[in-house]
């Protein structure tokens, strides 16, 4: 699958063990094989991220510092690249491992879920008109989006009383795209915690045969400003672009995972009634300004007669909401897991 390929090419796990020669630098791979520590490595940017649970330490080759959890700067002997492998000193190994284990916290990581029913008010979204016998079935996307989102929010609130479940709108009102992303970005959570953004839409096509559901996620190419220089302090200002790149990579991976979980549960739930059109990657205005893992779900085609009939049924929307809910729950399960046990090195 496309997504899988992207993850593998974007992140190369360093697993080649090399014998340690005399001298203080040694292969990082050897350490990784002994502990439960993940390394995401971007060979083009020369940037890497170590991770245990959800503690992260980010580094750039040849730089004398690392960043702990994207904010705290720590001095180290630089990590170097030699003969295609990454190497570090014992001191650096201890410092990084200590920081990862020491800062590993438990507790919720996804603190809020933002649900955005597309369109509303004067903006109906796409409209489907079908002549069924003597009756005309007319459906507006904004209504289907809202109904599905309300059902989804309800399920999530019941499951996660401790998390914030916030809707961009809970009635038929008009909101600009900027207002929606501003709302999402202004949700207050602890700096370590994440907000996920789920936008709900209905598709349309000039081709009346087009049908099915699809899930969009943010592409890795899009450059967003995720961290302002104010937040990291004056002495760290020069690293802000690097920091942004690393955090963006993480958000993209999380967006892909969230999208995949939602798509898979939709396949399980309505795959036999509708059609799985797969994961889509594009710069999508609705989600691209959100500083968080974000996906957009197109639940079906209003222009397809059979699908329009389904989208008109409350039971079908309940199924869709349940499927999106299941996907979110699975995603949160992989993110919010308690601190993993770490083998001693
Ligand atoms: Zn739409």
py3Dmol code that shows the C-alpha trace and the ligand (Angstrom):
import py3Dmol

protein = """\
ATOM      1  CA  UNK A   1       0.000   0.000   0.000  1.00  0.00           C
ATOM      2  CA  UNK A   2       1.109   3.543  -0.753  1.00  0.00           C
ATOM      3  CA  UNK A   3       1.105   4.586   2.838  1.00  0.00           C
ATOM      4  CA  UNK A   4       3.233   1.761   4.019  1.00  0.00           C
ATOM      5  CA  UNK A   5       5.757   2.535   1.321  1.00  0.00           C
ATOM      6  CA  UNK A   6       5.898   6.123   2.371  1.00  0.00           C
ATOM      7  CA  UNK A   7       6.531   5.275   5.975  1.00  0.00           C
ATOM      8  CA  UNK A   8       9.303   2.878   5.048  1.00  0.00           C
ATOM      9  CA  UNK A   9      11.045   5.262   2.706  1.00  0.00           C
ATOM     10  CA  UNK A  10      10.696   8.246   5.009  1.00  0.00           C
ATOM     11  CA  UNK A  11      11.999   6.467   8.039  1.00  0.00           C
ATOM     12  CA  UNK A  12      14.835   4.086   7.794  1.00  0.00           C
ATOM     13  CA  UNK A  13      15.453   2.072  10.872  1.00  0.00           C
ATOM     14  CA  UNK A  14      19.085   1.657  11.594  1.00  0.00           C
ATOM     15  CA  UNK A  15      19.489  -1.969  12.460  1.00  0.00           C
ATOM     16  CA  UNK A  16      22.836  -2.893  10.922  1.00  0.00           C
ATOM     17  CA  UNK A  17      25.055  -3.903  13.771  1.00  0.00           C
ATOM     18  CA  UNK A  18      28.712  -3.141  13.239  1.00  0.00           C
ATOM     19  CA  UNK A  19      31.549  -4.220  15.443  1.00  0.00           C
ATOM     20  CA  UNK A  20      32.819  -1.570  17.760  1.00  0.00           C
ATOM     21  CA  UNK A  21      36.301  -0.441  17.008  1.00  0.00           C
ATOM     22  CA  UNK A  22      38.655   1.011  19.496  1.00  0.00           C
ATOM     23  CA  UNK A  23      37.826   4.623  20.125  1.00  0.00           C
ATOM     24  CA  UNK A  24      35.010   6.303  21.843  1.00  0.00           C
ATOM     25  CA  UNK A  25      32.425   6.379  19.063  1.00  0.00           C
ATOM     26  CA  UNK A  26      30.239   3.327  18.681  1.00  0.00           C
ATOM     27  CA  UNK A  27      27.386   2.214  16.541  1.00  0.00           C
ATOM     28  CA  UNK A  28      23.934   3.274  17.694  1.00  0.00           C
ATOM     29  CA  UNK A  29      22.451   0.152  16.089  1.00  0.00           C
ATOM     30  CA  UNK A  30      24.087  -2.036  18.677  1.00  0.00           C
ATOM     31  CA  UNK A  31      22.389  -0.175  21.483  1.00  0.00           C
ATOM     32  CA  UNK A  32      19.046  -0.251  19.683  1.00  0.00           C
ATOM     33  CA  UNK A  33      19.189  -4.024  19.440  1.00  0.00           C
ATOM     34  CA  UNK A  34      19.427  -4.272  23.224  1.00  0.00           C
ATOM     35  CA  UNK A  35      16.698  -1.868  24.326  1.00  0.00           C
ATOM     36  CA  UNK A  36      13.174  -1.163  23.262  1.00  0.00           C
ATOM     37  CA  UNK A  37      13.993   2.120  21.693  1.00  0.00           C
ATOM     38  CA  UNK A  38      12.811   3.301  18.309  1.00  0.00           C
ATOM     39  CA  UNK A  39      14.828   5.407  15.957  1.00  0.00           C
ATOM     40  CA  UNK A  40      13.241   7.296  13.104  1.00  0.00           C
ATOM     41  CA  UNK A  41      15.945   8.555  10.816  1.00  0.00           C
ATOM     42  CA  UNK A  42      15.637  10.898   7.915  1.00  0.00           C
ATOM     43  CA  UNK A  43      18.803  10.351   5.840  1.00  0.00           C
ATOM     44  CA  UNK A  44      18.217  13.417   3.665  1.00  0.00           C
ATOM     45  CA  UNK A  45      17.771  15.944   6.415  1.00  0.00           C
ATOM     46  CA  UNK A  46      20.222  14.122   8.725  1.00  0.00           C
ATOM     47  CA  UNK A  47      17.646  14.372  11.444  1.00  0.00           C
ATOM     48  CA  UNK A  48      16.620  11.576  13.764  1.00  0.00           C
ATOM     49  CA  UNK A  49      14.141  10.998  16.529  1.00  0.00           C
ATOM     50  CA  UNK A  50      14.580   8.487  19.349  1.00  0.00           C
ATOM     51  CA  UNK A  51      11.420   7.387  21.005  1.00  0.00           C
ATOM     52  CA  UNK A  52      10.379   5.338  24.002  1.00  0.00           C
ATOM     53  CA  UNK A  53       6.632   5.336  24.495  1.00  0.00           C
ATOM     54  CA  UNK A  54       5.904   8.919  23.732  1.00  0.00           C
ATOM     55  CA  UNK A  55       9.066  10.466  25.036  1.00  0.00           C
ATOM     56  CA  UNK A  56      11.135  11.742  22.158  1.00  0.00           C
ATOM     57  CA  UNK A  57      14.664  12.963  21.764  1.00  0.00           C
ATOM     58  CA  UNK A  58      15.474  14.624  18.450  1.00  0.00           C
ATOM     59  CA  UNK A  59      18.924  15.197  17.044  1.00  0.00           C
ATOM     60  CA  UNK A  60      20.688  16.430  13.969  1.00  0.00           C
ATOM     61  CA  UNK A  61      23.971  14.828  12.915  1.00  0.00           C
ATOM     62  CA  UNK A  62      27.065  16.790  14.022  1.00  0.00           C
ATOM     63  CA  UNK A  63      25.102  19.139  16.270  1.00  0.00           C
ATOM     64  CA  UNK A  64      26.221  19.338  19.922  1.00  0.00           C
ATOM     65  CA  UNK A  65      22.684  19.243  21.328  1.00  0.00           C
ATOM     66  CA  UNK A  66      19.471  17.277  21.249  1.00  0.00           C
ATOM     67  CA  UNK A  67      15.924  18.256  22.080  1.00  0.00           C
ATOM     68  CA  UNK A  68      13.919  16.394  24.656  1.00  0.00           C
ATOM     69  CA  UNK A  69      10.206  16.269  23.881  1.00  0.00           C
ATOM     70  CA  UNK A  70      10.564  19.086  21.368  1.00  0.00           C
ATOM     71  CA  UNK A  71      11.310  21.708  23.945  1.00  0.00           C
ATOM     72  CA  UNK A  72      14.171  21.074  26.312  1.00  0.00           C
ATOM     73  CA  UNK A  73      17.630  21.469  24.832  1.00  0.00           C
ATOM     74  CA  UNK A  74      20.357  19.174  26.133  1.00  0.00           C
ATOM     75  CA  UNK A  75      24.088  19.352  25.358  1.00  0.00           C
ATOM     76  CA  UNK A  76      25.718  16.175  24.059  1.00  0.00           C
ATOM     77  CA  UNK A  77      28.785  15.022  22.150  1.00  0.00           C
ATOM     78  CA  UNK A  78      27.510  15.214  18.577  1.00  0.00           C
ATOM     79  CA  UNK A  79      26.070  12.106  16.954  1.00  0.00           C
ATOM     80  CA  UNK A  80      28.047  11.405  13.795  1.00  0.00           C
ATOM     81  CA  UNK A  81      27.487   9.487  10.606  1.00  0.00           C
ATOM     82  CA  UNK A  82      30.336   7.203   9.642  1.00  0.00           C
ATOM     83  CA  UNK A  83      30.396   4.594   6.898  1.00  0.00           C
ATOM     84  CA  UNK A  84      26.654   4.726   6.599  1.00  0.00           C
ATOM     85  CA  UNK A  85      25.946   4.160  10.252  1.00  0.00           C
ATOM     86  CA  UNK A  86      25.127   6.508  13.076  1.00  0.00           C
ATOM     87  CA  UNK A  87      27.548   6.606  15.949  1.00  0.00           C
ATOM     88  CA  UNK A  88      27.678   8.181  19.354  1.00  0.00           C
ATOM     89  CA  UNK A  89      29.787   8.217  22.476  1.00  0.00           C
ATOM     90  CA  UNK A  90      28.947   6.338  25.631  1.00  0.00           C
ATOM     91  CA  UNK A  91      28.228   9.666  27.316  1.00  0.00           C
ATOM     92  CA  UNK A  92      25.707  10.617  24.645  1.00  0.00           C
ATOM     93  CA  UNK A  93      24.118   7.186  24.795  1.00  0.00           C
ATOM     94  CA  UNK A  94      23.608   7.499  28.547  1.00  0.00           C
ATOM     95  CA  UNK A  95      22.334  11.057  28.337  1.00  0.00           C
ATOM     96  CA  UNK A  96      19.773  10.289  25.633  1.00  0.00           C
ATOM     97  CA  UNK A  97      18.598   7.061  27.177  1.00  0.00           C
ATOM     98  CA  UNK A  98      18.346   8.741  30.575  1.00  0.00           C
ATOM     99  CA  UNK A  99      16.320  11.589  29.127  1.00  0.00           C
ATOM    100  CA  UNK A 100      13.937   9.206  27.376  1.00  0.00           C
ATOM    101  CA  UNK A 101      13.342   7.048  30.420  1.00  0.00           C
ATOM    102  CA  UNK A 102      13.318   9.969  32.842  1.00  0.00           C
ATOM    103  CA  UNK A 103      10.772  12.004  30.944  1.00  0.00           C
ATOM    104  CA  UNK A 104       8.522   9.105  30.107  1.00  0.00           C
ATOM    105  CA  UNK A 105       5.162   9.988  31.517  1.00  0.00           C
ATOM    106  CA  UNK A 106       1.913   8.164  31.615  1.00  0.00           C
ATOM    107  CA  UNK A 107      -1.567   9.550  31.234  1.00  0.00           C
ATOM    108  CA  UNK A 108      -3.586  10.611  28.267  1.00  0.00           C
ATOM    109  CA  UNK A 109      -1.811  11.892  25.250  1.00  0.00           C
ATOM    110  CA  UNK A 110      -4.741  12.582  22.981  1.00  0.00           C
ATOM    111  CA  UNK A 111      -6.454  15.129  25.200  1.00  0.00           C
ATOM    112  CA  UNK A 112      -9.029  16.443  22.762  1.00  0.00           C
ATOM    113  CA  UNK A 113     -10.866  15.381  19.642  1.00  0.00           C
ATOM    114  CA  UNK A 114     -12.108  18.087  17.327  1.00  0.00           C
ATOM    115  CA  UNK A 115     -14.925  17.059  15.005  1.00  0.00           C
ATOM    116  CA  UNK A 116     -15.681  19.315  12.097  1.00  0.00           C
ATOM    117  CA  UNK A 117     -18.927  18.755  10.163  1.00  0.00           C
ATOM    118  CA  UNK A 118     -18.169  20.375   6.807  1.00  0.00           C
ATOM    119  CA  UNK A 119     -20.178  23.323   5.433  1.00  0.00           C
ATOM    120  CA  UNK A 120     -23.352  24.638   7.129  1.00  0.00           C
ATOM    121  CA  UNK A 121     -25.717  27.610   7.058  1.00  0.00           C
ATOM    122  CA  UNK A 122     -25.618  29.409   3.725  1.00  0.00           C
ATOM    123  CA  UNK A 123     -23.106  26.848   2.437  1.00  0.00           C
ATOM    124  CA  UNK A 124     -24.980  23.566   1.788  1.00  0.00           C
ATOM    125  CA  UNK A 125     -21.933  21.763   0.408  1.00  0.00           C
ATOM    126  CA  UNK A 126     -22.814  19.358  -2.376  1.00  0.00           C
ATOM    127  CA  UNK A 127     -26.460  18.687  -3.123  1.00  0.00           C
ATOM    128  CA  UNK A 128     -27.890  15.443  -4.485  1.00  0.00           C
ATOM    129  CA  UNK A 129     -31.212  15.224  -6.300  1.00  0.00           C
ATOM    130  CA  UNK A 130     -32.635  11.869  -7.300  1.00  0.00           C
ATOM    131  CA  UNK A 131     -35.915  10.964  -8.852  1.00  0.00           C
ATOM    132  CA  UNK A 132     -37.018   7.790  -7.143  1.00  0.00           C
ATOM    133  CA  UNK A 133     -40.355   6.714  -8.565  1.00  0.00           C
ATOM    134  CA  UNK A 134     -42.599   9.725  -8.158  1.00  0.00           C
ATOM    135  CA  UNK A 135     -40.600  11.151  -5.284  1.00  0.00           C
ATOM    136  CA  UNK A 136     -37.652  13.468  -5.410  1.00  0.00           C
ATOM    137  CA  UNK A 137     -34.948  12.756  -2.890  1.00  0.00           C
ATOM    138  CA  UNK A 138     -32.978  15.906  -2.203  1.00  0.00           C
ATOM    139  CA  UNK A 139     -30.034  15.752   0.157  1.00  0.00           C
ATOM    140  CA  UNK A 140     -27.699  18.486   1.318  1.00  0.00           C
ATOM    141  CA  UNK A 141     -24.198  17.597   2.358  1.00  0.00           C
ATOM    142  CA  UNK A 142     -24.209  20.000   5.331  1.00  0.00           C
ATOM    143  CA  UNK A 143     -27.077  18.061   6.961  1.00  0.00           C
ATOM    144  CA  UNK A 144     -25.490  14.647   6.517  1.00  0.00           C
ATOM    145  CA  UNK A 145     -22.169  15.953   7.837  1.00  0.00           C
ATOM    146  CA  UNK A 146     -23.864  17.383  10.908  1.00  0.00           C
ATOM    147  CA  UNK A 147     -25.949  14.292  11.696  1.00  0.00           C
ATOM    148  CA  UNK A 148     -22.935  12.001  11.369  1.00  0.00           C
ATOM    149  CA  UNK A 149     -20.743  14.312  13.449  1.00  0.00           C
ATOM    150  CA  UNK A 150     -23.299  14.572  16.258  1.00  0.00           C
ATOM    151  CA  UNK A 151     -23.565  10.785  16.425  1.00  0.00           C
ATOM    152  CA  UNK A 152     -19.781  10.487  16.422  1.00  0.00           C
ATOM    153  CA  UNK A 153     -19.352  13.113  19.140  1.00  0.00           C
ATOM    154  CA  UNK A 154     -21.916  11.338  21.258  1.00  0.00           C
ATOM    155  CA  UNK A 155     -20.082   8.011  21.023  1.00  0.00           C
ATOM    156  CA  UNK A 156     -16.736   9.645  21.813  1.00  0.00           C
ATOM    157  CA  UNK A 157     -18.081  11.601  24.797  1.00  0.00           C
ATOM    158  CA  UNK A 158     -19.441   8.427  26.320  1.00  0.00           C
ATOM    159  CA  UNK A 159     -16.210   6.538  25.771  1.00  0.00           C
ATOM    160  CA  UNK A 160     -13.834   9.300  26.852  1.00  0.00           C
ATOM    161  CA  UNK A 161     -15.397  11.426  29.604  1.00  0.00           C
ATOM    162  CA  UNK A 162     -11.896  12.665  30.478  1.00  0.00           C
ATOM    163  CA  UNK A 163     -11.135  13.964  26.994  1.00  0.00           C
ATOM    164  CA  UNK A 164     -12.491  17.090  25.364  1.00  0.00           C
ATOM    165  CA  UNK A 165     -14.789  16.277  22.461  1.00  0.00           C
ATOM    166  CA  UNK A 166     -15.464  19.495  20.591  1.00  0.00           C
ATOM    167  CA  UNK A 167     -17.614  20.130  17.526  1.00  0.00           C
ATOM    168  CA  UNK A 168     -16.940  23.054  15.208  1.00  0.00           C
ATOM    169  CA  UNK A 169     -20.727  23.387  14.912  1.00  0.00           C
ATOM    170  CA  UNK A 170     -23.611  21.498  16.457  1.00  0.00           C
ATOM    171  CA  UNK A 171     -26.335  23.180  14.425  1.00  0.00           C
ATOM    172  CA  UNK A 172     -26.883  24.536  10.933  1.00  0.00           C
ATOM    173  CA  UNK A 173     -24.560  27.515  10.907  1.00  0.00           C
ATOM    174  CA  UNK A 174     -22.004  28.951   8.553  1.00  0.00           C
ATOM    175  CA  UNK A 175     -18.343  28.920   9.548  1.00  0.00           C
ATOM    176  CA  UNK A 176     -15.377  29.870   7.422  1.00  0.00           C
ATOM    177  CA  UNK A 177     -12.539  27.398   7.045  1.00  0.00           C
ATOM    178  CA  UNK A 178     -10.286  29.750   9.007  1.00  0.00           C
ATOM    179  CA  UNK A 179     -12.762  29.889  11.868  1.00  0.00           C
ATOM    180  CA  UNK A 180     -12.785  26.096  12.036  1.00  0.00           C
ATOM    181  CA  UNK A 181      -9.022  25.666  12.150  1.00  0.00           C
ATOM    182  CA  UNK A 182      -8.680  28.569  14.565  1.00  0.00           C
ATOM    183  CA  UNK A 183     -11.153  26.864  16.887  1.00  0.00           C
ATOM    184  CA  UNK A 184      -9.192  23.633  16.710  1.00  0.00           C
ATOM    185  CA  UNK A 185      -5.831  25.305  17.207  1.00  0.00           C
ATOM    186  CA  UNK A 186      -7.065  27.238  20.220  1.00  0.00           C
ATOM    187  CA  UNK A 187      -8.225  24.194  22.201  1.00  0.00           C
ATOM    188  CA  UNK A 188      -6.170  24.334  25.347  1.00  0.00           C
ATOM    189  CA  UNK A 189      -4.379  21.144  26.328  1.00  0.00           C
ATOM    190  CA  UNK A 190      -1.080  20.452  28.111  1.00  0.00           C
ATOM    191  CA  UNK A 191       1.893  21.098  25.843  1.00  0.00           C
ATOM    192  CA  UNK A 192       2.680  17.355  25.723  1.00  0.00           C
ATOM    193  CA  UNK A 193      -0.868  16.406  24.791  1.00  0.00           C
ATOM    194  CA  UNK A 194      -2.345  16.207  21.347  1.00  0.00           C
ATOM    195  CA  UNK A 195      -5.588  17.223  19.712  1.00  0.00           C
ATOM    196  CA  UNK A 196      -6.847  15.239  16.751  1.00  0.00           C
ATOM    197  CA  UNK A 197      -8.876  16.819  13.988  1.00  0.00           C
ATOM    198  CA  UNK A 198     -11.536  14.880  12.113  1.00  0.00           C
ATOM    199  CA  UNK A 199     -13.437  16.603   9.345  1.00  0.00           C
ATOM    200  CA  UNK A 200     -16.598  14.960   7.963  1.00  0.00           C
ATOM    201  CA  UNK A 201     -17.744  15.501   4.379  1.00  0.00           C
ATOM    202  CA  UNK A 202     -19.834  13.959   1.626  1.00  0.00           C
ATOM    203  CA  UNK A 203     -18.536  13.572  -1.905  1.00  0.00           C
ATOM    204  CA  UNK A 204     -20.082  14.400  -5.268  1.00  0.00           C
ATOM    205  CA  UNK A 205     -19.195  13.587  -8.833  1.00  0.00           C
ATOM    206  CA  UNK A 206     -20.393  14.367 -12.341  1.00  0.00           C
ATOM    207  CA  UNK A 207     -20.146  10.650 -12.888  1.00  0.00           C
ATOM    208  CA  UNK A 208     -23.355   9.213 -11.360  1.00  0.00           C
ATOM    209  CA  UNK A 209     -21.620   5.851 -10.936  1.00  0.00           C
ATOM    210  CA  UNK A 210     -18.929   7.192  -8.613  1.00  0.00           C
ATOM    211  CA  UNK A 211     -19.470   5.896  -5.101  1.00  0.00           C
ATOM    212  CA  UNK A 212     -17.681   4.950  -1.928  1.00  0.00           C
ATOM    213  CA  UNK A 213     -15.848   6.384   1.040  1.00  0.00           C
ATOM    214  CA  UNK A 214     -12.314   7.695   1.320  1.00  0.00           C
ATOM    215  CA  UNK A 215     -10.083   9.207   3.965  1.00  0.00           C
ATOM    216  CA  UNK A 216      -7.662  12.054   3.315  1.00  0.00           C
ATOM    217  CA  UNK A 217      -4.604  12.935   5.309  1.00  0.00           C
ATOM    218  CA  UNK A 218      -2.050  15.674   5.194  1.00  0.00           C
ATOM    219  CA  UNK A 219       0.871  15.113   2.844  1.00  0.00           C
ATOM    220  CA  UNK A 220       4.417  15.174   4.130  1.00  0.00           C
ATOM    221  CA  UNK A 221       5.481  17.856   1.652  1.00  0.00           C
ATOM    222  CA  UNK A 222       3.422  20.569   3.184  1.00  0.00           C
ATOM    223  CA  UNK A 223       5.477  22.869   5.376  1.00  0.00           C
ATOM    224  CA  UNK A 224       3.663  24.286   8.319  1.00  0.00           C
ATOM    225  CA  UNK A 225       4.849  26.527  11.068  1.00  0.00           C
ATOM    226  CA  UNK A 226       4.135  24.402  14.084  1.00  0.00           C
ATOM    227  CA  UNK A 227       6.313  25.906  16.768  1.00  0.00           C
ATOM    228  CA  UNK A 228       6.832  29.611  17.250  1.00  0.00           C
ATOM    229  CA  UNK A 229      10.210  30.833  18.302  1.00  0.00           C
ATOM    230  CA  UNK A 230       8.696  32.378  21.433  1.00  0.00           C
ATOM    231  CA  UNK A 231       7.872  29.013  22.843  1.00  0.00           C
ATOM    232  CA  UNK A 232      11.400  27.586  22.722  1.00  0.00           C
ATOM    233  CA  UNK A 233      13.195  30.632  24.101  1.00  0.00           C
ATOM    234  CA  UNK A 234      15.688  33.015  22.544  1.00  0.00           C
ATOM    235  CA  UNK A 235      18.716  30.737  22.824  1.00  0.00           C
ATOM    236  CA  UNK A 236      16.954  28.008  20.858  1.00  0.00           C
ATOM    237  CA  UNK A 237      15.630  30.215  18.100  1.00  0.00           C
ATOM    238  CA  UNK A 238      18.014  28.961  15.429  1.00  0.00           C
ATOM    239  CA  UNK A 239      16.662  25.447  15.759  1.00  0.00           C
ATOM    240  CA  UNK A 240      13.002  26.324  15.260  1.00  0.00           C
ATOM    241  CA  UNK A 241      12.939  25.367  11.559  1.00  0.00           C
ATOM    242  CA  UNK A 242      14.483  21.997  12.345  1.00  0.00           C
ATOM    243  CA  UNK A 243      12.112  21.483  15.217  1.00  0.00           C
ATOM    244  CA  UNK A 244       9.179  22.255  12.980  1.00  0.00           C
ATOM    245  CA  UNK A 245      10.359  19.776  10.430  1.00  0.00           C
ATOM    246  CA  UNK A 246      10.614  17.033  13.011  1.00  0.00           C
ATOM    247  CA  UNK A 247       7.274  17.732  14.579  1.00  0.00           C
ATOM    248  CA  UNK A 248       5.667  17.947  11.181  1.00  0.00           C
ATOM    249  CA  UNK A 249       7.016  14.551  10.293  1.00  0.00           C
ATOM    250  CA  UNK A 250       5.516  13.163  13.463  1.00  0.00           C
ATOM    251  CA  UNK A 251       2.125  14.751  12.786  1.00  0.00           C
ATOM    252  CA  UNK A 252       2.121  13.384   9.267  1.00  0.00           C
ATOM    253  CA  UNK A 253       2.815   9.868  10.481  1.00  0.00           C
ATOM    254  CA  UNK A 254       0.063  10.211  13.064  1.00  0.00           C
ATOM    255  CA  UNK A 255      -2.350  11.561  10.468  1.00  0.00           C
ATOM    256  CA  UNK A 256      -1.650   8.588   8.218  1.00  0.00           C
ATOM    257  CA  UNK A 257      -2.191   6.167  11.103  1.00  0.00           C
ATOM    258  CA  UNK A 258      -5.436   7.829  12.100  1.00  0.00           C
ATOM    259  CA  UNK A 259      -6.638   7.850   8.488  1.00  0.00           C
ATOM    260  CA  UNK A 260      -5.734   4.186   8.082  1.00  0.00           C
ATOM    261  CA  UNK A 261      -7.555   3.140  11.252  1.00  0.00           C
ATOM    262  CA  UNK A 262     -10.679   5.009  10.183  1.00  0.00           C
ATOM    263  CA  UNK A 263     -10.578   3.602   6.669  1.00  0.00           C
ATOM    264  CA  UNK A 264     -10.107   0.041   7.944  1.00  0.00           C
ATOM    265  CA  UNK A 265     -13.052   0.247  10.305  1.00  0.00           C
ATOM    266  CA  UNK A 266     -15.223   1.759   7.591  1.00  0.00           C
ATOM    267  CA  UNK A 267     -14.270  -1.159   5.381  1.00  0.00           C
ATOM    268  CA  UNK A 268     -15.326  -3.572   8.125  1.00  0.00           C
ATOM    269  CA  UNK A 269     -18.548  -1.772   8.824  1.00  0.00           C
ATOM    270  CA  UNK A 270     -19.898  -0.567   5.464  1.00  0.00           C
ATOM    271  CA  UNK A 271     -17.457  -2.115   2.979  1.00  0.00           C
ATOM    272  CA  UNK A 272     -20.160  -4.443   1.700  1.00  0.00           C
ATOM    273  CA  UNK A 273     -22.678  -1.629   1.183  1.00  0.00           C
ATOM    274  CA  UNK A 274     -20.387   0.991  -0.233  1.00  0.00           C
ATOM    275  CA  UNK A 275     -16.950   1.017  -1.836  1.00  0.00           C
ATOM    276  CA  UNK A 276     -13.552   1.542  -0.267  1.00  0.00           C
ATOM    277  CA  UNK A 277     -11.762   4.195  -2.332  1.00  0.00           C
ATOM    278  CA  UNK A 278      -8.730   4.112  -0.117  1.00  0.00           C
ATOM    279  CA  UNK A 279      -6.470   6.618   1.542  1.00  0.00           C
ATOM    280  CA  UNK A 280      -5.888   9.881  -0.217  1.00  0.00           C
ATOM    281  CA  UNK A 281      -3.090  12.290   0.252  1.00  0.00           C
ATOM    282  CA  UNK A 282      -3.490  15.862  -0.725  1.00  0.00           C
ATOM    283  CA  UNK A 283      -3.069  19.362   0.532  1.00  0.00           C
ATOM    284  CA  UNK A 284      -6.600  19.911   1.615  1.00  0.00           C
ATOM    285  CA  UNK A 285      -7.493  23.357   2.748  1.00  0.00           C
ATOM    286  CA  UNK A 286      -9.862  22.265   5.473  1.00  0.00           C
ATOM    287  CA  UNK A 287      -7.217  20.413   7.399  1.00  0.00           C
ATOM    288  CA  UNK A 288      -3.935  21.868   6.240  1.00  0.00           C
ATOM    289  CA  UNK A 289      -3.867  24.716   8.714  1.00  0.00           C
ATOM    290  CA  UNK A 290      -4.550  22.590  11.736  1.00  0.00           C
ATOM    291  CA  UNK A 291      -1.451  22.118  13.867  1.00  0.00           C
ATOM    292  CA  UNK A 292      -2.319  18.553  14.780  1.00  0.00           C
ATOM    293  CA  UNK A 293      -2.866  15.117  13.263  1.00  0.00           C
ATOM    294  CA  UNK A 294      -5.758  15.747  10.914  1.00  0.00           C
ATOM    295  CA  UNK A 295      -7.905  13.734   8.556  1.00  0.00           C
ATOM    296  CA  UNK A 296     -10.877  14.347   6.360  1.00  0.00           C
ATOM    297  CA  UNK A 297     -13.438  11.579   5.866  1.00  0.00           C
ATOM    298  CA  UNK A 298     -15.599  11.591   2.737  1.00  0.00           C
ATOM    299  CA  UNK A 299     -18.319   9.223   3.841  1.00  0.00           C
ATOM    300  CA  UNK A 300     -20.032   8.622   0.494  1.00  0.00           C
ATOM    301  CA  UNK A 301     -21.327  10.105  -2.770  1.00  0.00           C
ATOM    302  CA  UNK A 302     -24.485  12.151  -2.676  1.00  0.00           C
ATOM    303  CA  UNK A 303     -24.630  11.945  -6.482  1.00  0.00           C
ATOM    304  CA  UNK A 304     -24.908   8.150  -6.533  1.00  0.00           C
ATOM    305  CA  UNK A 305     -28.533   7.141  -6.290  1.00  0.00           C
ATOM    306  CA  UNK A 306     -28.083   4.055  -4.122  1.00  0.00           C
ATOM    307  CA  UNK A 307     -25.583   5.761  -1.885  1.00  0.00           C
ATOM    308  CA  UNK A 308     -27.811   8.821  -1.529  1.00  0.00           C
ATOM    309  CA  UNK A 309     -30.582   6.503  -0.321  1.00  0.00           C
ATOM    310  CA  UNK A 310     -28.187   5.062   2.250  1.00  0.00           C
ATOM    311  CA  UNK A 311     -27.005   8.503   3.365  1.00  0.00           C
ATOM    312  CA  UNK A 312     -30.651   9.410   3.901  1.00  0.00           C
ATOM    313  CA  UNK A 313     -31.061   6.615   6.472  1.00  0.00           C
ATOM    314  CA  UNK A 314     -30.302   7.419  10.133  1.00  0.00           C
ATOM    315  CA  UNK A 315     -29.207   3.785  10.650  1.00  0.00           C
ATOM    316  CA  UNK A 316     -26.629   4.085   7.907  1.00  0.00           C
ATOM    317  CA  UNK A 317     -25.217   7.307   9.368  1.00  0.00           C
ATOM    318  CA  UNK A 318     -25.074   5.569  12.744  1.00  0.00           C
ATOM    319  CA  UNK A 319     -23.015   2.809  11.132  1.00  0.00           C
ATOM    320  CA  UNK A 320     -20.684   5.363   9.597  1.00  0.00           C
ATOM    321  CA  UNK A 321     -20.333   7.245  12.879  1.00  0.00           C
ATOM    322  CA  UNK A 322     -19.642   3.962  14.677  1.00  0.00           C
ATOM    323  CA  UNK A 323     -16.972   3.075  12.106  1.00  0.00           C
ATOM    324  CA  UNK A 324     -15.206   6.430  12.400  1.00  0.00           C
ATOM    325  CA  UNK A 325     -15.464   6.099  16.166  1.00  0.00           C
ATOM    326  CA  UNK A 326     -13.886   2.633  16.080  1.00  0.00           C
ATOM    327  CA  UNK A 327     -11.033   3.988  13.983  1.00  0.00           C
ATOM    328  CA  UNK A 328     -10.415   6.853  16.399  1.00  0.00           C
ATOM    329  CA  UNK A 329     -10.531   4.502  19.378  1.00  0.00           C
ATOM    330  CA  UNK A 330      -7.951   2.217  17.752  1.00  0.00           C
ATOM    331  CA  UNK A 331      -5.740   5.170  16.937  1.00  0.00           C
ATOM    332  CA  UNK A 332      -5.952   6.504  20.481  1.00  0.00           C
ATOM    333  CA  UNK A 333      -5.172   3.010  21.750  1.00  0.00           C
ATOM    334  CA  UNK A 334      -1.862   3.014  19.921  1.00  0.00           C
ATOM    335  CA  UNK A 335      -0.978   6.542  21.068  1.00  0.00           C
ATOM    336  CA  UNK A 336      -2.207   6.590  24.653  1.00  0.00           C
ATOM    337  CA  UNK A 337      -0.665   3.334  25.743  1.00  0.00           C
ATOM    338  CA  UNK A 338       0.947   3.499  29.159  1.00  0.00           C
ATOM    339  CA  UNK A 339       4.708   3.646  29.401  1.00  0.00           C
ATOM    340  CA  UNK A 340       6.165   0.576  27.806  1.00  0.00           C
ATOM    341  CA  UNK A 341       8.462  -1.552  29.834  1.00  0.00           C
ATOM    342  CA  UNK A 342      12.028  -1.008  28.823  1.00  0.00           C
ATOM    343  CA  UNK A 343      14.658  -3.695  29.016  1.00  0.00           C
ATOM    344  CA  UNK A 344      17.817  -2.617  30.747  1.00  0.00           C
ATOM    345  CA  UNK A 345      20.660  -2.054  28.294  1.00  0.00           C
TER     346      UNK A 345
END
"""
ligand_1 = """\
1
ZN
Zn -17.664 18.977 1.625
"""
view = py3Dmol.view(width=600, height=400)
view.addModel(protein, "pdb")
view.setStyle({"model": 0}, {"cartoon": {"style": "trace"}})
view.addModel(ligand_1, "xyz")
view.setStyle({"model": 1}, {"stick": {}})
view.zoomTo()
view.show()
